[in-house]
């Protein structure tokens, strides 16, 4: 694949215009995603408090995040189909209502069972946000802006993670569990109002072509045709392999690992979690610019991120002595920050492989990959910690198993995807040449 050829996107007739109006509407959508990520990751800074509050062990604690991600991952394809069929505004509205009720329920839960149900409800609402935001960007901005818009959406999401590590953690230890989680739920009400007032599915004059559908037949066709594209499958495996090391670290096990296994204070550990988020935001901007200009950089960036992440994890876990040195932990957290931006590359394989009417479904398949990997690793770490008496070195070694599986699949699919993209590029150039003047 020529970096020049793929980086020089052609503006096709009917491409959305972008502009200030697009930025405003898209901004409302990413504000919803921002709040969803705050709620999703709020448990990451409250893991030890949750264990005490509900009197549970490591496996039971990991069940909170596993159930949340199980619901999230399981909803990805249905949500993609809903977005393709109903549009962004309706799906986002339902998502906000569900994740806000979930966060409020978690604040007020008197028992472990009710808290689990609340996290499941939160995961269901959260599942409706990111795919909707991706589709919103595709409807309002030119196609050539797609990689950068997707990375910016991911960056805003990480800013939500930053709020969790800086604000929710302080509220939790300042005003207590109920007030911290219930107070944060107010943000859901605010974005719901903004969404209802300002959000619109597409610019005037750019209405999508109605898609004929017939119940189950439509669903099967959407999923089958999306999956048939090697770009969709490659995108899923890139997302699967790159996202989960940082997700597992930020969502639940990073703080306990740094405090219990590395002997750091909760404040210092929180600072390292913040470093992961800050690194993510910086790397996201860099990756977005590189990929927008040079599509040939996608696979090298993804594989390079996987390799460096694996090397740093291996070095940290194998370091002699009881604790790894601070410089190594800082380096690890900085590198983990690249995992989120690398996972966004998966959408840049699925986007050109599918027509607009399948974008939601294809994005759902891709997005499912990283969350299935995260869910699997969260469970593996919790089970191994209980089985080994809290040996984090053994528990976190499960990361390498999934990384190996993902790399094998990426290498298997990349040549096939490149061939299809070259064919599609040639066809699009011919089509542009024959557009009547």
N, C-alpha and C positions, 0 to 999 in steps of 0.2 A: 504493500500500500504506500502510495506516495504521500508524504506529509503535506506537500504543497497541494496536491490534488484534492485531498479530503479537507484540508484546512480552508480552502477557497470555496466557501459555500455559495451556491447560486441562489439568488433571490427569485423565487418562482412567482408567477402571477397569483394573486389571492393571498400572499403571505401577510400575516397580521402586521400592522404598522408599528407597534410598540408605542413609545412616547410617554408623556406624563400621566395620561389617563390609565395606560396599561400599568405603569409603576404604582399608581394609587390602588387599583383593584388588586393587583398581585400582592401589594404590601398588606392589604387586609387578610388575604389568604395566608401569607407567611406569618402574620401575627397569630392566627389560629394555631398554626403548626408550632410556633414558639411556645405558646401556653401548653400545648399538648406535650411537648418535650419536657417542660418544667414538671408537669404532673408525672410523666413517665419515669423520670430520673430522680424524683424526690425521695424514693425509697433508698437510692444509693447512698445518701448521706444519713439515712435513718436506720440502716441495717442493724446496728448494735442496739439502738433504742427499741426497734421492733422486736428483736429477740428477747429483750427484757420485758417489754410490755405484754407480749403474748406468751412468754415463757416457752420458747421453742428452740430446737437445736438447729444445726447448720442446714440439714436437709429440709426441714420444715421452713426455715427462713428462705431458702432458695426457691421454695414452691411459690412464694409470692411473685417473684419475677418470672419463674417458668410459666405459671398459669397466665400471667399478663402477656407474655410473649407468645404462648401457645394460641391464645385468642387472637392476638395481633397477626401472627403468621397465618393462621387458619382463615382469617378474614380478607387476606390480600387479594385473592382472585375474585371472591364475591364483590369486594369493594371496587375492584377494577371494572367489573361488569356493570355495577351500579353507576359508576362515574360515566362510563361510555353511554349508558342508557338514559340516566336521569340528569346528568350534568353536575357541575361542581357545587353550586350553591346548596342544592337540596342535601347532597351527601355531607358536605361540611357542616351544615346546620345540625343534622342528626348527630354527627360526630361530637360537636361541641357540647350538646346536651348530655350525651352519654359520658364523656370523660369528666365533665364537671360534676355530675351526680356521683361518679366513681370516686373522685377525689374527696368530695364531701362525706360520702359514706365511709371512706377509709379513716377520715378524721374522727368520726363518731362511733366506729365499730367497737363494741364491748368485748368481742371474742375473735379468736383466730379465724373461725369459719366465716363470719360476716366480713372480716377484713379481706379474706381471699375473694369472696364474691365481689367486693368493691373494686379490687384490683382487676378482676376479670372484666367488669363493666368499663373500667378506665381503659383497659387494653382494647376493647371493642370500639370505643369512641376514637382512641388514638389511631387505630388502624385506618380510619377514614380520612386522615388529614394529609399525609405526605403525597399519596397518589393524586389526590384532588389538587394539591398545590402544583405538582408537576404538570397536570393537564391544564391548569389555569395558565401557567407560563407558556405552554405550547399554543394556547388559543389567543394569547394577547401579544406575544413577541415573535419576531421573525425566527425561522428555524435555525439560522446561523448563530443565534444567541442561546440556543438550547443548552449547550454544555455549561456556559457561564451562569445562566439562570438557575440551573439545577444545583451547581456548586454554591451559589449564593443562598438558595433555600436551605441547603445543608448547613451552611455557616450560621444562618439565623437559628436553626435548630440547636446548634451547639451553644449559641448564646443563651438559649433556654437552659441548657445543661449548666452553664456558668451561673445562672441565677440559682439553680438548685444547690450548687456547691457553696455559693457565697451567702445567699439570702435565706433559703429554706433552712440550712444548717444552723444559722445564727438564731432564726426564729424558733427553731425546735428547742434549742438550749436556753432560749430567753423566755418565751411565753408558754412553752410546753407543747405537747403533741397535738391536742385537739385544736388549740387556737392557731397553731402554725399551718396545719393542713386545711382546716376550715377557712382560714383567712386567705390562703392561696386560691381557694376555689372561686373567690370573687373575680379573679382574672378571667375565668371562663365565662362569667356573665358579661363582662365588658366586651370581650371579643365577639360574643354572640350578637350583641347589639350592633357592633360595627359591621359584622357580616350581613345582617339583615338589611341594613341601611345602604351600604356602599357596594357590596360584591355583585358582580354580573358575570355570567358564564363566558361571554365573548363580546368583542366589539360589534357595533352595528355594521351590517353588511358582510359579516364573516360568520354567519350562522353555519353550523356543520350540516353536511348533507344527511337527511334522515336515513337511518339504517333500518332496513326491513328485518324484522325478527319474529320468531314464532316460538316463544317459551323455551323449552329445553333444547330445541334444535339450535336456536340462536346461541345459547350458552355454550353448547358443545362446539359449535363452529368457531366462536371467538377464542375459546381456550385452545382448540386443536390447531387453528391457523397460527396463533401466536407462538405456540410451542414448536410448531414445525420449523420456524425460522431459527437457524443456528445462532443468530445474533441475540435472540431472546434467551436461549439456553446459556450462551456464553456470558451474557449479562448477569444471569442468576448466579452462576458459579463465581464470577468475579465478586459479586456482592456477598455471597456466602463466605468466601475465603478471606476477604479483607475486613469486613465490618466487625466480626464477633470478638476479636481480642480486646479491642477498646470498649465495646459494648458491655462485655462481661465485667471488665474492670470498673467502668463507671456506674453500671447499673446496680451492682451489688458487692462484688468480691474485692474491689480495689482497696476500699477503706479497711476492711478486716485484715487483708494481706499486709498492708503497710503498718498497721498498728500491732497486730498480734504476731506476725512472722518477722517483720523488720524492726520492731521496737520503736516506732516513731510515735510521737504524740498525735492525738486526733487533729490538732491544729496544723501540724506539719504535713500530715497525710492529706488533709483537705487542700493544702496548698499545692500538693503534687497532682491531685485530681483537677484542680484549676489549671495547672500547667497543661494537662492533656487537652482540656477544652480550648485554651488559648492557642496551643500549637495547631489544633484542628482548624481554627478559624483562619490562621495565617496560611497554612498549607492549602486550605480550600481555595483561597483566592489564587494562589500560584498554579494549582492543578487546573482550575477552571480556565485560566488564560492560556496555559500550554495546550490543553486539549482543544480549545476553540480554534487555535491556529494550526495545530499539528495533530490530526486524528491518529496518525501512525504512532504517537507516543502513548496511546491508551494501554496497550498490553505491557510495554516496558515499565510504565508507571505502576500498574497493578502488581506485576510480578516483583518489581523492585521493592515495593512497600511490603509485600508478604515476606520477602527474603530478609529484609532488615529487621522487621518485627520479630520473626522467628529467631534471628541471631541474638537480638537483645534479650528476648525472653529466656533463651537457652543460657546466655551468659549470666543473667541475674539468678536463675534457679540453680545453676551449677557453681556459683561463686563459693569458694571455701569459707568456712566460718559460719557463725550464726546469722549474721546480717550482711546484706550487700552494702557497699559504700554509697554515700549519698550521691556522688557524681554519676554512678551507674543507674540509680533509681531515677534521677533527673533525666538522663539520656533515654531510659526506657519510656518514661511518660511523654517525653517530647516526640519520640517515634510513634507511640500509640496514637498521638494526635493526627498522624497521617492516615490512619485506618478509615476514618469517616470519609474524607475526600476521595480516597481510593475506591471505596464502595460505591460512590456516586458514578464512577466510570462505568459501572454495569449498565446504568440507564442510557449511556451514550452508545452502547452496542444495540440495545433493544429499540431505541427511538428510530433510527433510520431503517430498521428491519421491518417496521410495521406501519401501516397507513394510519391516519388520524383516528379513524373509527375503532381502532384496536389499541390505541395508546394506553388507555387505562388498564385493560386486561394484561397487556405485555408488562407494564410497569408493576402490576400486582405480582406477576410471576417473579420478576427480578427482585422486588422488595422482600418477597417471602424468603429468599435464599439466606440473607444475613441473619434474619430473625430465627429461622430454624437452627442455624449454626449456634447462635447465641443461646437459645433455649437449651439445646443439647449440652453445651459446655457449662452453662449454669447448673444444670442437673448433675453433670459428671463431677464438677468441682465439689458440690455439696455432698454427694455420696462418698467421694474419695476422702474428703476431710473427716467425715464421720468414721469411715472404715479404717483410716490410718491414725486416728487420734489427733487430727489437726495438722498433718504434714502438708504444707502448702506446696512444697517442691513436687511431690507426687501428684497432688491435685491439679496444679496448673500445667503439668506435662500433657494433660489431655488436649491442650491447645494444638499441639503438633500433629495429632492424629487428623483433626479436621483440616488443618492447613495442607497436609499432604494430599488428602482426598481432593481438595479444591484445586490445587495446582495441577494435578493429573488431568482433571476435567478441562481446565483452561487451556492447557497445551493441546488437548485432543480437539477442541472446537475452534481454536483461533484461526487456523488456515482456512477452514470451511467458511467462517464468517467473513474473512477478508475477501475471499473469492466472490461471495454474494454481494458484498458492498461495492466491489469494482464493477460488477455487472449492473448494479442499480445506478451507479454514478454515470456510466455510459448511457444507459437508457434515459436518465433524467436530462442529460445534455442534449440528446437527440430530440427529446420532447420540447425543451426550451427553444431549440433552433426552429422547430416547426410551429411554434405558437404564432397564430395569425396577427399581423400588425393592424 
